[in-house]
Amino acid sequence: MVSVNRVYAARLAGLVVLGPDGESIGRVRDVVISISIVRHQPRVLGLVVELLTRRRIFVPIGRVTAIDPSAVTLVTANVSLRKFQQRPGEVLVLGQVIETRVRVDDPDLPELAGVDLVVVDLGIEQIRTRDWMVTKVAVRPLARRLGRRRNVAIVDWDRVQGLTPSGLAMPGQGVAQLLEQFEGQRPIEVAEALRELPVKRRLEVIQGLDDERLADVLQELPEDEQATVLRQLEPERAADVLEAMEPDDAADLLGTMTPADAELFLRRMDPSDSEDLRRLLAHSPDTAGGLMTSEPVAIAPDTTVAEALARVRDPDLTPALASLVFVVRPPTATPTGRYLGCVHLQRLLREPPAALVGGILDTDLPSLRPEDPLTAVTRYFAAYNLVCGPVVDEENHLLGAVSVDDVLDHLLPDDWREREEPELSGAEGVT
């Protein structure tokens, strides 16, 4: 593939980054440029590359030997594994520049004079000194109503007004293209990308996510950052996001707040959802009752195997919760009627679809009590080789289920999401 020396920055997003031997190192997630108060031509500093381990690192543009439509190739695989941290004067093209409002003063495009425009992309070009510079800006008129987008115009960078540090700090910047970059990414990947954005852009993206997506992403942030995000939302929307979160995660988040603050959010929630959270908050966070979710797969004994399998196919269920179906007397919403036993997913797969789950129960598996400490829950999973377990009260009502991911969250240090991964011994590099 022939290398190019002119390219549009946004088109680099998602491209595979290859070492000199053709081995995959990661993918491009953003392009870093310099924009100063003085109107010097912006220079490309490097790429934000997401490694296979999801860590995002900075690769200087000087390490890039070739850019083609399918990949970016580095001159060496020896790059710093240090996590990318944006420095003063550095600007992220996808994270900060795209959808910035600008004006254009170009005699060749008189129809754009005085028109509000947004940046669609930046054209970067390798010059004689081998440096990469921003040479072109792709803009389009700001859409003010529903309908087809207006045509894109390509303008020399020095004809654009507004691409300055103060211009990038203006509120109300769009996020449609940035959200498009997040399509298909896992919530934890979006959460990590959000944490690397400046505060202003982070808030704009959060406002642009729908409630379900924001709830999924929020659960992957440290609890102090979750609380900060929640307080930045309108109260009614904050309540909607809490309702969309997994009950145990929402309870953990509310548990980090003062009782008065938590109560303000609970009062705005739907009573059925807030009631579940109040029950979870009544338990110590380091017990089975504090770790459990109040929404396990619970069914009546006259449910068929086919119906049970349909329940565990729910894409919103985690693999751990889908591994075990709990059979109870009605009502099947927690706290349920009398707990009868459970059926493992593997057993469901071996039985005829028309068979009733009441006839294939595992009644020998012990249950957890809500007051069981974290150490007892950990031993329980290890002893019975489980990834999910029932929590029942003294009257044998199913209260919820603990999954192994909840246990791991509490066993790991509070700041495990923020800790640096150990670097390779010896010289820095990707191998």
N, C-alpha and C positions, 0 to 999 in steps of 0.2 A: 504494500500500500504506500503511495506517494505521500510524503509529509507535506503539510501546508504551513505557511507562515502568516496566514490571516484566518481568523476564526471568530465566531461569536461566543462570548463567554458562557451564556446560559446553555448552549448546546453541548458544552463539556460535561454538564452535570450528569452523573450516572455512568460516564465512560469508564471502562476498565483501565487501571493503571498497571503497566507491565514493567518488569525489570529488564535489564539488557539481554537476559537469556530467554525472555518471553514468559517468565513466570508471573502469575497474577499477584499483585501486592494489595490491591483494594480498588476503590472506585472514587472518582472525583465527586465531591459534595459541594464545593464552592471555589470561587476564584478570589484571591486577595489582591487588592490594588491600593495605591496610596492616593489620597485626595487631601490637598492642603488648602489652607485659607488663601494663600497666594495662588493665582490661576496657572500653576505649572501643569503641563500635560500629565495626566495620571499614568503611573507606571505600574505594570503588573509585578507583584512581589512573589507570588507563588500560588500553590493550590492547597485547598483543604482536602485531604485524602482520608477516606474511611477505610481502615484496615479490615481484614477478615474477622478480627476480634471485636469490631465495632468502635475501637478507639479512633478518634480523629486526630490526625497529625498534620503538620505543615511541611510541605515540600517546596523548597525554593524553585522559582521558575528556571533558574540556571541548571537545575538537575534534569530538566526536560529536554530530551534530544529529538523527539518527534511527536507531532500531533496529527492523527488522521481521523477520519469519520468514525472509526470503531474503537480506538484506543489511544491512550497517552503512554508513550514509552520514555522511561528514565535512562539516563546515561549510566547510572549506578543504582544498585539496590541498597546501598549503604545510606540510609536516611535516619534522621533522629526519630526515635519512638516517643519522644516527649509529647504529651497531649497538647493539642493546639490551644493557644490562648491568644486572643486578639490583643494587639498592642495599640497604644495611641498612634493615630495617623493611619492605621490600617482599616480598610473598608471591605466588607463582604459584598460581592456583586449580587449574588442571589439573595442573600440575607438582608441587605440594606439598600442597594441601589435600584433594583428592579421595582417598578411601579412608583418611583419617586416622581413628584409633579415638577415639571420644568416648563420653560418657555424657549422658543427658538428665534434667533435673529439671523435668517439666511436669505439673502437676496434671490437665491434660486428657488426658494419656496415661499413666495409672498402670501400664499393662502394660509400659512401657519402663523403668520405674524399676529401676536396678541392672543393666540389660542392656548388654552390650558392643555398640556400634553402630559403623558406619562411615559417613563422609560420602559421599553420592552426588552432591550438587550444592549450590550456593549460589544462593539467590534474591537478586537485586540490584534495587533500586528507586530511581527518581529522586524526590527529595524537593523540598519547596518552594524550597529554596535553589538548586535545579538540580544539586546534588551527587547522586552515585549512592552508595548505602549498601548493605551486606549486611544484609538484613532477615530472611531465612529460611534454614534449613538443611535439606536433604533428607537423611534418614538411613535406614538399614535395619539390622536385626540382623546381626551378624557371622556369616557362613555357616561352620559347623563341619563340615559333611559335604556330600557330593555331593547334588545335588537342586535343586529350584526355589528361587530366591531368595525371601526373605521380603518382605512388602509394604514399600513406602517410606512413611515418615511425614514430614510437613512440620512443622518446629518453629521457633519464634521463636529468633533467634540468641542472645538472652540466657538461654535455657533450656539451652544446650549447654555442657558442660564438656569442655575439652580442646583447644579452638581457640585455643591460645596458642603463642608461639614455642617453649617447652619441649615442648609436646605434639606440635608438628610435627617436633621433633627426635628423637622416640622411634623406635627401630628397629622393623622388622617391618611397616611400612606396605605395604598392597597396591598392586599396579601394574596390575591387569587393565584398568581404565578408561583409564589412561594409554597402555598398549600398544594399546588399541583405537584411540586417536587416531592411532597411527603406522601403522595398517593402510593399505596402498595407497601409503604414502610411499616414495620412493626411499631407499636406504641412506644417501646423503650428506645427505638432509634429516633423517633420524633422528639421524645423527651430530652434525649441527649443533644439533639440539634437545637432545641429551644434554649437549653441552658447556655449555649455558646453564643446566642444572639444578644445584642445590646438590649437593655431593659425596655426601651421604647418599642423596638420591633417585637420583642417577646410578647408584650402586652397586646399589640395589634394582631399577632398571630393567634393568641389565645382567644381574643374576641371573635376571630374569624372561624374558629373550629366549631362544629356543631356539638351539641351537648354530649352525645354518645362518644364521639371521638375524643373530646376534651376529657371526659371521665376516664377513658382508657389511658390517655397520656398522663393525666394527673397522678394515677396510681403508680406510675414509674418514676415519679420525682421524690426526693427526700421529703419527709413530712413537714419540715419547716417551710420548704418551698411550696408545698401543696397548700398550706394555710395562707401563705402570702398571695398565691393566685386566687384562692377563694375570696379573700377580702377585697381583691381588685375588681371582682365581678359585681354586677348589680345584685342586690339581695335575692330577688326572685330567681334570677338565673343561677346563682350559687346553689340555691335549694334544688333546682332542676338537675344540676350536675351531680350533686350529692345523691339524688335519687337514682341517677344512671350508674353510679359507682357500685362495685361489689359491696354488699353490706358490711363485711368485715373490714374492708379498706376504708369505707366511709366512717365506720366507728373508730378505727385507729386514728384517722385524721381529726375527728371531733374530740377524741380523747387527749390530743395534744393542746387543745385550747382551754381557756378558763371555762368553768361551768356556765357562766353567764353568756359568753360568746357562743358556746355550743348550743345553748338553749335558744338563742336568737335564730340560728339556722334551722334547728329542729321544728320550731313553731311555723316556719314558712314551708316546710315539706308536707307532702301528702300524709295524712295521719297513719295510713297503713305502713308506709315506708319509715316514718319517724318512730313508730312503735317498735319495729324490728331493731332499729338502732338503739333505742332506749334499753331494750333487753340486753343487747350486746354490751352496751356501756356499763351495765350493772355488774359485769364481771371484771376481775383484774385482767389487764392486758396480757400477762404472762401465764394465763391458765387456758385450759381447753375452751372454756366459755368465752374468753376474750379473743382467742385465736379463730374460733369457728365462724363459718358463714351460716346465715339463717336460711339460705336458699339451696339446700342439697336436692338431689333428685329423689323425691319421696312419692311413692305410689301405693295404691290399695292392693290387697292380695288377689283380687279378681282381675287385675290388669294382665293382658296377654304379653307374651315375650315380644311380639311385633310392636306393641304399643310402647313397651319399655325401651326397645331399641330406638324407636322414633324419638323418645325423650332425650336419650344420650347423644343423639346426632345433632342436638342444638349447637350451632356454631359458637354461641356465646358461653358455653360451658368450657371450663378448662379441662385438659386431659385428665387431671387428677380427680376432679369432681365427677367426670363421666365414667370413671373406672368402677364405681360402686353405686348400685341402686338400693335405696332403703325402702323396705316394705312396712307399712303402718296401717293401723285402723284409721278410718276417717275421723277428723279432718286430716288432709295430707299437707296442709300448710303448717309450718312450725309456730308454736309447739303443737305437735301432731297428737293424734290418738295413740293408743298403745303401740310401741315399737315391737315388730314381730321378728325381724331379721333382715338380712341383706342378700343381694344377688350380685356376684361379680360379673363384669362385662364379658369375660371369657366364657362364663357359664351360659349367659344369654345367647352368645353366638353359636353354642353347641346344641341348643334346644329348638324344638319345632316352633314356628312362629305362633301357632294357635295355643301353645301350652300356657298355663297360668303361672305367674311368678310365685303365687302362694304355695305351689307344689315343689319349688326348687330352692327353697330358702336355705341360707347358711345361718343356722341358729347358734353355732358354736363360737362365732367370733365375739370376743368380749367388746364391751362398749367403754367409751370414755365418760367420765363425769365432768361437769362444768368446772368444778373446783380443782381438777387434776393440774399440777404444775407443769411447766414447759418440759422439765426433765422427764417426767412420767410420760408425756405425750411423745417425746423423742424416742424413749425406750419402746413404747407401744408400736411405733412405725417400724423400728428396727426388728423387734421380736416377731412381728406378723407379716413382714415384707409387704407393707401397704403403702399407698400414696394418698389414701383418704380413709377417714374413720368416723363412726357415728358418735355423737355426744347426746347422752340421755340423762334425764333427771331421776330423782328417787322413785317417781311413780311410773317410770319407764316410758315417758313421752320423749319423742325425738325433738331435740332443741336445735340441732344443726349438725354440721360436719366440719372436721378439721382436715385440711389438705396439706401435703408436704411442703408446698411452696410457701404457705403461711408460716410453717415451722421454721423454714430456712430464713425467711425474712427476719424472724425474731432471734435466731441464733447468730446471724451475721452482725457485725458492728453496725451501729446506727448510721454511720457515714460510708457504708460499703459502696454505694453508688458513686461517691465522690473520690474514693481513694484511687491513687495512681496504681496501675498494674505494674508489677516488677518488670524492669527492662532487662534485655538480654545481657548476660555477663560479657565483659570485655568491650570491644569496640561497639559503638552504636550501629544498629543496622537492622534491616528486615531480611530474614533468611527464609 
